[in-house]
Amino acid sequence: MNDLKIISEYIIKETLKNGVDQVDVLIVNNTNTKITVRLGQIEELKQANPKSLGIRIFKNNRKALTYTSDFRKDSLQKLIKRTVEIVKVTSSDEYNGLPERKLLGIADVDLPQFDQKIESISTDKKIKMLQEMEKTGMAKDPLITNSDGAVWSDSRVHVVLANSEGFFGEQHYTSYSISLSLVAEKNNVKQTDYWFSSSRFFDRLDPIGKIADVAAQRTLRKIGGIKPKTQKVPVVFDPIAGRDFLNILAQTLIGDAIYSKNSFLIDKLNEKIAVDQVTVIDDGLFKYGLGSRLFDDEGLPSRKNVVIDKGVLKTYLCDCYSARKLGHPTTGSASRGVSSNPSSDTSNFYMQNGIIPPENIIASVKNGLYLTSVDWVGVNYVTGDYSRGATGIWIKDGKLTYPVQEFTVASNMLEMMQNISMIGNDLEFRTSKAAPTFKMKEMTISGS
């Protein structure tokens, strides 16, 4: 068997012969490349073409999942038999099952997802791009003494999803990512930082000169970092720190977190949880979005969900299981791999752009922090308490002055959303989550 549609139809037909109630099949064929260049030399060159499929079956509210990378007919027959045997001994759950037939479908939109150019970019060209980018970045300043590597990755993905309720859909994706990490040293103290670009289309990647320039700037500005004094001050989140903030928020908005009671947003639907300026959207149909798709991993059409509208929590993001469990509408938010059951997740998740230039936000701060990165997880998802190791630049009289490091920023997520006072106009998608620059009225800085 070669055609993925034929394979999925065969599995569904053969599985239903065993008296099961429902079945779906997910097939993923992935071709990917990863290249790492360090100090001009190739450190890693990997190319792979993994192909796998997963079968889910339901009988009497019981569920079983199996998967394989062997597509031979006799192997698939054995897999079907084993899955049917497993479902007999699993626990019954009234919320199990495929989506209702009326919910299934494919979004009727023109969604750019596949770049034909991926076939014509040679390995030599990728390596030369990395070497040139690294060389350019290291030449920016004598203090840049080393490189942690320039990395290229790309992938072509063919996804097929079919089920016994009559759904069949397939999607072709491409994606590219290129990054550079540099090391600067002064007085025997080393600092490192990076920059990157990612896109579904090669021509939409940032020029390598720009990536090298930003990586160098971000690395050099950390030289001479000191520990700030413990105090409460305004904090300006740059887009990278803002994306991390949104990632925490996303994990508390999904249906799985709500029904498992691992979220500070339980029972807060239609309540005002943020200031009026804050609107947060999850859009599976965002043009050129890295999280865009025509249908989710259960076969529901992708859609745009306004999650927080002018500060009011409007919806949780739910796959079918969490929606049934919560009595909440599905939102086309199912995500899964061939070896896992669907769960709720985001697609393109972002804070809506504001109207204020980032430099004006910085200029509004007399004494405070420009937060550029956070590390180690110090978040209590149940209470919303937030404490993170941090790096940034101190703002004095509206200007970025000196780098700061080895401190923590702390607050509470709900308080933080109520304390956002300014939102920038610099929203830019580098991953499937994105935020513009924004300012918190006050957070606790714990340093010296």
C-alpha positions as CSV (number, residue, x, y, z in Angstrom):
1,M,0.0,0.0,0.0
2,N,1.4,3.4,-1.0
3,D,-1.4,5.9,-1.3
4,L,-2.2,7.3,2.2
5,K,-5.9,7.7,1.4
6,I,-6.2,4.1,0.4
7,I,-4.4,3.0,3.6
8,S,-6.7,5.0,5.8
9,E,-9.8,3.7,4.1
10,Y,-8.6,0.2,4.3
11,I,-7.9,0.5,8.1
12,I,-11.3,2.0,8.8
13,K,-13.1,-0.7,6.7
14,E,-11.2,-3.6,8.3
15,T,-11.5,-2.3,11.8
16,L,-15.3,-1.8,11.5
17,K,-15.6,-5.5,10.5
18,N,-14.6,-6.3,14.1
19,G,-17.8,-4.8,15.6
20,V,-16.3,-1.6,17.0
21,D,-18.4,1.6,17.1
22,Q,-16.0,4.2,15.7
23,V,-12.5,4.5,14.4
24,D,-10.1,7.2,13.1
25,V,-6.7,7.1,11.5
26,L,-4.0,9.7,11.6
27,I,-1.1,9.4,9.2
28,V,2.0,11.7,9.2
29,N,4.7,11.6,6.6
30,N,7.5,13.9,7.6
31,T,10.8,14.8,5.8
32,N,13.1,17.1,7.8
33,T,16.6,18.4,7.7
34,K,18.8,19.9,10.5
35,I,22.2,21.5,10.0
36,T,24.4,23.0,12.6
37,V,27.5,25.0,11.7
38,R,29.9,26.2,14.4
39,L,33.0,28.3,13.7
40,G,32.6,27.7,10.1
41,Q,32.5,23.9,10.4
42,I,29.6,21.5,10.0
43,E,28.8,20.0,13.5
44,E,25.6,18.3,12.6
45,L,23.8,17.3,9.4
46,K,20.7,15.2,9.8
47,Q,18.1,14.2,7.3
48,A,15.2,12.0,8.1
49,N,11.9,10.8,6.6
50,P,9.8,9.3,9.4
51,K,6.4,8.0,8.5
52,S,3.9,6.7,11.0
53,L,0.2,6.2,11.6
54,G,-2.1,5.9,14.6
55,I,-5.4,4.1,15.0
56,R,-8.0,5.0,17.6
57,I,-11.1,2.9,18.1
58,F,-14.1,3.2,20.3
59,K,-16.5,0.6,21.6
60,N,-19.1,0.9,24.4
61,N,-17.4,4.2,25.5
62,R,-14.1,2.4,25.7
63,K,-11.1,3.7,23.8
64,A,-7.8,2.2,22.5
65,L,-4.9,3.7,20.6
66,T,-2.0,2.0,18.8
67,Y,0.5,3.2,16.3
68,T,3.2,1.9,13.9
69,S,5.7,2.9,11.2
70,D,5.2,-0.3,9.3
71,F,2.6,0.2,6.5
72,R,2.7,-3.3,5.1
73,K,-0.7,-4.9,4.8
74,D,-0.1,-7.8,7.1
75,S,1.4,-5.5,9.7
76,L,-1.6,-3.3,9.6
77,Q,-3.9,-6.3,10.0
78,K,-2.0,-7.3,13.1
79,L,-2.2,-3.8,14.4
80,I,-6.0,-3.7,13.9
81,K,-6.4,-7.0,15.7
82,R,-4.3,-5.8,18.6
83,T,-6.2,-2.6,19.0
84,V,-9.5,-4.4,19.0
85,E,-8.2,-6.6,21.8
86,I,-6.9,-3.7,23.8
87,V,-10.3,-1.8,23.7
88,K,-12.0,-4.7,25.4
89,V,-10.0,-4.2,28.6
90,T,-9.8,-0.4,28.8
91,S,-12.0,1.7,31.1
92,S,-15.3,3.1,30.0
93,D,-15.7,6.9,29.8
94,E,-19.0,8.5,28.8
95,Y,-17.0,11.4,27.2
96,N,-15.1,9.2,24.8
97,G,-15.9,9.2,21.1
98,L,-15.3,10.9,17.8
99,P,-16.8,14.3,17.1
100,E,-20.4,14.4,16.2
101,R,-20.8,14.2,12.4
102,K,-22.3,17.7,12.1
103,L,-19.1,19.2,13.6
104,L,-16.7,17.7,11.1
105,G,-15.4,19.7,8.1
106,I,-12.6,21.5,6.4
107,A,-12.3,25.3,6.5
108,D,-13.2,26.8,3.1
109,V,-10.3,29.3,2.8
110,D,-7.2,29.8,0.8
111,L,-4.5,29.1,3.4
112,P,-0.9,29.2,2.2
113,Q,0.8,26.2,3.9
114,F,3.2,24.6,1.4
115,D,6.3,26.2,-0.2
116,Q,7.3,24.5,-3.5
117,K,10.7,26.1,-3.1
118,I,11.7,23.6,-0.4
119,E,12.5,21.1,-3.1
120,S,15.1,23.3,-4.8
121,I,17.2,24.6,-1.9
122,S,20.4,22.6,-1.9
123,T,22.2,21.4,1.2
124,D,25.3,23.4,0.0
125,K,23.2,26.6,-0.1
126,K,21.9,26.0,3.4
127,I,25.4,25.4,4.7
128,K,26.8,28.5,3.0
129,M,23.9,30.6,4.5
130,L,24.8,29.4,8.0
131,Q,28.5,30.0,7.5
132,E,28.0,33.5,6.1
133,M,25.5,34.4,8.9
134,E,27.8,33.2,11.6
135,K,30.8,35.0,10.1
136,T,28.8,38.2,9.8
137,G,27.6,38.0,13.4
138,M,31.1,37.3,14.8
139,A,32.6,40.3,12.9
140,K,30.2,42.8,14.5
141,D,32.4,43.5,17.4
142,P,35.8,42.3,18.8
143,L,34.1,41.4,22.1
144,I,32.2,38.6,20.2
145,T,34.8,35.8,20.6
146,N,32.9,32.6,20.0
147,S,29.7,31.1,18.6
148,D,27.3,28.6,20.0
149,G,26.3,27.7,16.5
150,A,24.2,28.7,13.5
151,V,21.3,26.3,12.9
152,W,19.1,25.5,10.0
153,S,16.0,23.3,10.1
154,D,13.3,22.6,7.6
155,S,10.4,20.1,7.2
156,R,7.8,18.9,4.8
157,V,4.8,17.3,6.4
158,H,1.9,15.4,4.8
159,V,-0.9,14.8,7.2
160,V,-3.9,12.5,6.5
161,L,-6.9,12.2,8.9
162,A,-9.9,10.0,8.3
163,N,-12.6,8.5,10.4
164,S,-15.7,6.3,10.3
165,E,-18.0,9.2,10.4
166,G,-17.1,10.0,6.8
167,F,-14.4,12.6,7.3
168,F,-11.3,12.6,5.2
169,G,-8.8,15.4,5.1
170,E,-5.2,15.9,4.1
171,Q,-2.8,18.8,4.5
172,H,0.7,19.6,3.3
173,Y,2.9,21.9,5.4
174,T,6.4,23.3,5.0
175,S,8.4,25.1,7.7
176,Y,11.8,26.7,7.9
177,S,13.9,28.0,10.9
178,I,17.3,29.6,11.0
179,S,19.1,30.9,14.1
180,L,22.4,32.2,15.4
181,S,23.8,32.1,18.9
182,L,26.8,34.2,19.8
183,V,29.2,34.5,22.7
184,A,30.8,37.8,23.9
185,E,33.4,38.1,26.6
186,K,34.8,41.0,28.6
187,N,36.9,40.8,31.8
188,N,36.7,37.0,31.6
189,V,32.9,37.1,31.9
190,K,31.0,35.5,29.0
191,Q,27.5,36.4,27.8
192,T,25.5,34.6,25.2
193,D,22.3,35.4,23.3
194,Y,20.7,34.5,20.0
195,W,18.2,35.5,17.3
196,F,16.2,33.6,14.8
197,S,13.6,33.6,12.0
198,S,11.0,31.0,11.2
199,S,8.3,30.7,8.5
200,R,6.3,28.4,6.4
201,F,7.9,30.0,3.3
202,F,11.6,30.5,2.5
203,D,11.1,33.9,1.0
204,R,9.5,35.1,4.2
205,L,12.5,34.4,6.4
206,D,14.5,37.4,7.6
207,P,17.7,38.1,5.7
208,I,20.7,36.4,7.3
209,G,22.4,39.8,7.8
210,K,19.5,40.9,9.9
211,I,19.5,37.8,12.0
212,A,23.3,38.2,12.6
213,D,22.9,41.8,13.5
214,V,20.2,41.2,16.1
215,A,22.0,38.2,17.6
216,A,25.1,40.4,18.0
217,Q,23.2,43.3,19.5
218,R,21.3,41.1,21.9
219,T,24.6,39.4,23.0
220,L,26.6,42.6,23.3
221,R,24.0,44.5,25.3
222,K,24.3,41.9,28.1
223,I,28.0,42.7,28.8
224,G,28.6,44.2,32.2
225,G,25.3,43.0,33.7
226,I,24.8,43.7,37.4
227,K,22.3,42.5,39.9
228,P,19.6,45.1,40.6
229,K,18.4,46.1,44.0
230,T,15.2,44.5,45.4
231,Q,12.3,46.9,44.7
232,K,8.9,47.3,43.1
233,V,9.0,49.0,39.7
234,P,7.3,49.1,36.3
235,V,8.3,46.3,34.0
236,V,8.3,46.5,30.2
237,F,8.1,43.0,28.5
238,D,9.9,42.8,25.2
239,P,8.2,40.6,22.6
240,I,10.3,37.5,23.6
241,A,9.4,37.9,27.3
242,G,5.8,38.7,26.3
243,R,5.6,35.4,24.3
244,D,6.6,33.5,27.4
245,F,3.9,35.3,29.3
246,L,1.4,34.3,26.7
247,N,2.6,30.7,26.7
248,I,1.7,30.5,30.4
249,L,-1.7,32.0,29.8
250,A,-2.3,29.5,27.0
251,Q,-1.7,26.6,29.3
252,T,-4.4,27.8,31.7
253,L,-7.0,28.4,28.9
254,I,-7.1,24.9,27.4
255,G,-9.9,22.6,28.3
256,D,-7.6,19.9,29.7
257,A,-6.3,22.4,32.4
258,I,-9.8,23.5,33.3
259,Y,-11.4,20.0,33.8
260,S,-8.3,18.8,35.7
261,K,-8.5,21.9,37.8
262,N,-4.9,23.0,37.0
263,S,-5.7,26.6,36.2
264,F,-6.4,29.9,37.9
265,L,-9.0,30.6,35.3
266,I,-11.6,28.0,36.4
267,D,-15.1,29.5,36.6
268,K,-14.0,32.8,35.2
269,L,-15.8,32.7,31.8
270,N,-17.4,36.0,30.9
271,E,-15.5,37.7,33.8
272,K,-13.2,40.6,33.3
273,I,-9.8,39.2,34.0
274,A,-7.6,41.9,32.2
275,V,-7.7,45.6,31.4
276,D,-9.7,46.8,28.4
277,Q,-6.7,47.1,26.2
278,V,-6.1,43.3,26.3
279,T,-7.5,41.2,23.5
280,V,-6.1,37.7,23.1
281,I,-6.9,35.6,20.0
282,D,-6.3,32.1,18.9
283,D,-6.5,32.0,15.1
284,G,-6.1,28.7,13.2
285,L,-6.7,30.5,9.9
286,F,-4.1,33.2,10.3
287,K,-2.4,33.7,6.9
288,Y,1.1,32.4,6.9
289,G,0.8,31.4,10.5
290,L,3.0,28.6,11.7
291,G,0.1,27.1,13.6
292,S,-2.5,27.5,10.8
293,R,-4.4,24.5,9.4
294,L,-7.6,23.8,7.6
295,F,-8.8,21.3,10.2
296,D,-7.8,20.3,13.7
297,D,-6.6,16.8,14.7
298,E,-10.1,15.5,15.2
299,G,-11.5,16.8,11.8
300,L,-13.2,20.0,12.9
301,P,-12.7,23.0,10.7
302,S,-10.1,25.5,12.0
303,R,-11.5,28.8,13.2
304,K,-10.6,32.1,14.8
305,N,-11.4,32.1,18.5
306,V,-11.4,35.4,20.4
307,V,-10.3,34.1,23.8
308,I,-10.1,37.4,25.8
309,D,-12.1,40.3,24.4
310,K,-11.2,43.7,25.8
311,G,-10.3,42.1,29.1
312,V,-13.2,39.6,29.3
313,L,-12.6,35.9,29.2
314,K,-14.9,34.6,26.4
315,T,-13.9,31.0,25.9
316,Y,-11.7,28.1,26.8
317,L,-10.0,26.2,24.0
318,C,-11.4,22.7,23.8
319,D,-11.1,19.5,21.9
320,C,-14.1,17.3,21.9
321,Y,-13.3,15.3,25.0
322,S,-12.7,18.4,27.2
323,A,-15.7,20.1,25.7
324,R,-18.0,17.3,26.6
325,K,-16.5,17.0,30.1
326,L,-17.0,20.8,30.7
327,G,-20.3,21.2,28.8
328,H,-18.5,23.8,26.7
329,P,-18.6,24.2,22.9
330,T,-15.8,22.7,20.9
331,T,-13.4,25.3,19.4
332,G,-11.5,23.3,16.8
333,S,-8.5,23.1,19.1
334,A,-7.6,19.4,19.1
335,S,-3.9,18.5,18.7
336,R,-2.4,15.1,18.6
337,G,0.4,12.9,17.3
338,V,0.1,9.4,16.0
339,S,1.0,8.0,19.4
340,S,-1.2,10.2,21.5
341,N,-4.9,11.0,22.1
342,P,-6.2,14.4,21.1
343,S,-5.9,17.2,23.7
344,S,-6.7,20.9,23.6
345,D,-4.0,23.3,22.4
346,T,-3.5,26.6,20.7
347,S,-2.9,27.3,17.0
348,N,-1.7,30.9,16.4
349,F,-2.1,32.5,19.8
350,Y,-1.4,36.2,20.2
351,M,-2.1,39.4,22.0
352,Q,-3.7,41.9,19.7
353,N,-1.4,44.8,18.6
354,G,-1.6,48.1,20.4
355,I,-1.0,51.6,19.0
356,I,2.0,52.8,21.0
357,P,5.6,52.6,19.6
358,P,7.9,50.5,21.9
359,E,10.3,53.4,22.4
360,N,7.4,55.5,23.8
361,I,6.6,52.7,26.3
362,I,10.2,52.7,27.4
363,A,10.2,56.5,27.6
364,S,7.3,56.4,29.9
365,V,9.3,54.7,32.7
366,K,11.3,56.8,35.0
367,N,12.8,53.9,36.9
368,G,12.1,50.3,35.9
369,L,13.0,47.2,34.0
370,Y,13.0,46.3,30.3
371,L,12.6,42.5,30.6
372,T,14.3,40.6,27.7
373,S,14.3,37.0,28.8
374,V,13.1,34.7,31.6
375,D,14.3,31.3,32.7
376,W,13.3,28.4,35.0
377,V,9.7,27.8,35.6
378,G,8.3,29.3,38.7
379,V,4.6,29.4,38.0
380,N,1.8,28.0,40.0
381,Y,-0.9,27.3,37.4
382,V,-3.6,26.9,40.1
383,T,-3.0,30.1,42.0
384,G,-1.3,32.1,39.2
385,D,1.7,33.0,41.3
386,Y,4.5,34.0,39.0
387,S,8.3,34.1,39.8
388,R,10.9,33.8,37.1
389,G,14.7,34.2,36.9
390,A,15.2,37.1,34.6
391,T,17.6,39.2,32.4
392,G,17.0,42.6,31.1
393,I,18.1,46.3,30.8
394,W,17.5,48.9,33.4
395,I,15.4,51.9,32.4
396,K,16.4,55.3,33.9
397,D,14.6,58.5,33.0
398,G,13.0,56.8,30.0
399,K,16.2,55.4,28.5
400,L,17.8,52.0,28.4
401,T,20.9,52.3,30.5
402,Y,22.7,49.2,31.8
403,P,22.2,45.4,31.7
404,V,20.9,43.6,34.7
405,Q,21.0,39.9,35.5
406,E,20.8,37.3,38.3
407,F,17.5,38.4,39.7
408,T,13.8,37.4,39.7
409,V,10.6,39.1,38.7
410,A,7.5,38.1,40.7
411,S,3.8,38.8,40.7
412,N,0.5,37.0,40.1
413,M,-0.8,36.3,36.6
414,L,-4.3,37.7,37.3
415,E,-2.8,40.8,38.9
416,M,-0.4,41.1,35.9
417,M,-3.3,41.1,33.4
418,Q,-5.0,43.8,35.4
419,N,-1.8,45.8,35.6
420,I,-1.0,46.1,31.9
421,S,-1.0,49.8,31.2
422,M,0.5,50.1,27.7
423,I,0.6,47.8,24.7
424,G,3.0,48.3,21.8
425,N,2.4,48.3,18.0
426,D,5.2,45.9,17.2
427,L,3.4,42.5,17.1
428,E,5.5,40.1,14.9
429,F,5.1,36.4,14.5
430,R,8.3,34.4,14.9
431,T,6.6,31.3,16.3
432,S,2.9,30.3,16.7
433,K,2.7,32.5,19.8
434,A,3.4,36.2,19.7
435,A,3.0,39.4,21.7
436,P,3.9,43.0,21.2
437,T,5.9,45.0,23.7
438,F,3.8,45.7,26.8
439,K,4.2,47.4,30.2
440,M,3.2,46.2,33.7
441,K,2.5,49.0,36.2
442,E,4.5,47.2,38.9
443,M,6.3,43.9,39.7
444,T,8.6,42.8,42.4
445,I,12.3,42.7,41.5
446,S,14.3,40.5,43.8
447,G,18.0,41.1,43.5
448,S,20.6,42.4,45.9
